[in-house]
Amino acid sequence: MSNERKIVHVVDDDDAIRRSLDFLLSTAGYRVMTWEDGPTFLKGVDKMVAACALIDIRMPHMDGLELQQEMFRCGANFPVIVLTGHGAISMAVKAMQEGATDFIEKPAGRQEILDAVETAFGTQFNREEQRSRQRWAKTQLRRLTAREKEVLDGLACGYPNKTIAYDLEISVRTVEVYRANVMEKLEVSSFADALRIAFAADLGSERRWLETHNLIASSK
């Protein structure tokens, strides 16, 4: 499918960002529809027309996470990319846990945005492709030591370095070193890429983390 037939919904309460993304994506050949908030988007979007959505994580009335959840409930099953500012990484991780294909930190470069959108349009895997991706991801994780994998698991749960350090009884600096090792060994350039591998390999279960580290009683 050519870009001219691909629709990108931009949902952001900042008019300047909406206009900037509209220009960037339109210039790249996409058909762009902009929305000032989640409720307006949900009311006006055509759920039956394939598209992808760039959603700001922090908005009034309905934040990006709530919008993503409501989209799935109402059948707007578009690939989602969340836009996040500094300090909202844990929310972005949560969005990826719930199915978002990527997150982009503002301000983002032109190519980063275009790459994320193109990737989002290519995420419609069939079941066999998903199984193949899971096998591939688990193979990738064999490059990591047990501790590095454990740190990646904590990051995939959405925990900050400080929480992971406390639970694993190591220093925050050591967590940072392990995180850097993970990025290098997995040969990824972004944290979102590392998370995609982690989620495909079935990491990121908060309940399993808590049970494994004896922070709650095991479920019956």
N, C-alpha and C positions, 0 to 999 in steps of 0.2 A: 504494500500500500504506500503510495507517495505521501509526502508530508502534507500536501494540499488537502488531502481527505482526512487527515487526522485532527481531531478536536482536542484542544487542551483547555480545561477549565482552570482559571486562576481565582482562588478565593482568598482575599486578603483585605483587611480593613484599611490599609494604607493606600491611598489613591496613587501616590507616586510610584509605589512598587507595582501596583496593577498596571499602570501605564508603561512602566519600564519593561515588565515581562511581556506585555502585549506587543510592544514594538520588537523585542528580541525574537519572540517566537513567531510572530507574523512574518518578520523578515526571513526567518528560516523556512517559511512555507507552511506553517501550521495554521489552522483556523482556531482563533483564540476567543474564548468567551470569559468575561471578567465578572466577578461577583463581590460585593462589599462585605458580606458576612455569610455564615452558615445557613441560617434560616432562609435567606433570600435565594441562595443556591439550591437548597432542597425543594423550595417551592417552584422554582423556574426551570430546573434542569430536566432534560429529556433522558430518562433512565434507559431508554431503549436504543439510544445511539452510542456506539462504542466511543470511548474517550479516555483521557487520563486527567488527573486533577492535581494541581499544585496548591497545597493548603497551608496557610499560616498556622503555626501551632498555638499562638496566643492571639485570640480575637475576643471582642465583647460578645455577649449574648450566648455564644457557643464556641468553645475552643476547638482546636484542630482535632484533638482526640475524640471529643464528643461528636464532632461532625463525621469523622471517619466511622465511628460506631453506628451512627444514624444512617449513613450511606449504605452500609451493609444490611441494616435492618429493613430499609425501604427498597432494596434491590438495585441501587446504583453501584454496581460492582466494578468500578473503575480502578485501575492501578492508581495508587496515591503516592505522591511525593510530598513530604512535609518540609516547610520552610521554618527554620528556627533561628533565633538570636542567641547570643551568648548567655549561658546559664540555663538553657532549656533542653540540654542534651538528654537528660533522663526522660523527659516527655517524648523526645524524638525516638529514643530506644523503645519506649512503650508502644509508640505508633508502629514501629517495625515489627514488634512482637505480635501486633494485631493485624499485620498484613501489608503495611506500607512497603513500597519497593525501595525507598531511599529517603534520606533526609539531607537537606542542604543548609549549611549555616550562612546566614546573611553577614556581610555582603558576599555574594557568590559571583564567580567569574562566568562569562558568557558560555565558554565551552563546557564548564561543569554542569550548567543548567541544561544545555542541549543534550549532553551525554545522558543525564539522568532521565530526561523525557524520552529519549530514544530507547533506553533500557526499560523504562516503564511499559512502553508499547510492545516490548518483546518478552514480557513475563507471562504470557498465556501458555504455560506449559501443560501438556497432557500428563496423565498419571505416570506413564512410563518415563517421561522426561523428568518428572519430579523425583521418581525413584532413582533415576540415574544421577541426578544432582545430589541426592542424599548420599549415595555411595561415594561420589566424588568428594563431597565435603568431608565425610568421615575419613577418607584417605588423606586429605589435606591435613587434618588434625593430627595425624600420626607423626607429622614433623615436629610437633610440640612436645615438651616434657609434660609430665603429669601436672606440675605446678602451673606451667604456662596455660595449659588447657583449663585448669581450675580458675585462673584469673580471667580468662576469656569467658568462661561460664558466668562468673560474677558480673562482668561487663554486659553480657547479653541479658542478664536479669535487670539491667538498668541501674545497678548500684554504682555510686561514685567510688573513686579509689580509696577514700578514707574508710568506707564501710567494708570493702573487700579486705583491706589491710587488717581491720579489727577482727573480722570473722576468721581470717586465716592466721591471725596472730603474727603478722609480719609488718614491716614498716611501709608507709605510703610510698617512700622512695623505691622500695623493692617492687611494689606493685607497678610503679611506673616503668621500671626496668623490664619486668615480665611483659608488660603491655607492648613496649617497644620491640621486644623479641618476637612476640606474636605477629606484629605487623610485618617484621622483616622475614620471618620464616614462612608466613602465608603469602608473601610477595604481594601485599596489597598496599595501595597508596592512601586509602582513606579508612576511617573507622567504620563507616557504613559498609564497605566491602567486607571487612572482618566480621561484622555482625551478620551479613548475609550468609557467610560460610557457617558461622556458629548456629544460626537458626536452622539452616538446611540440615545440619548434623544433629539437630534436636537438643541443642544447648539452650539455656535461658529459662529454665523452669524455676521460678522463685520458690515454690513449695519444695521441690527436690533439693534446692540449695539449703533451705532452712532445715530440712530433715537430715541431710548429709552432714551438716555442721552442728547438729544437736541444738538447734535454736528453737525448735518446737518439737512436741512429741510426734512420733510417726503416726500417720493416719491409720485408722483401724481397717 
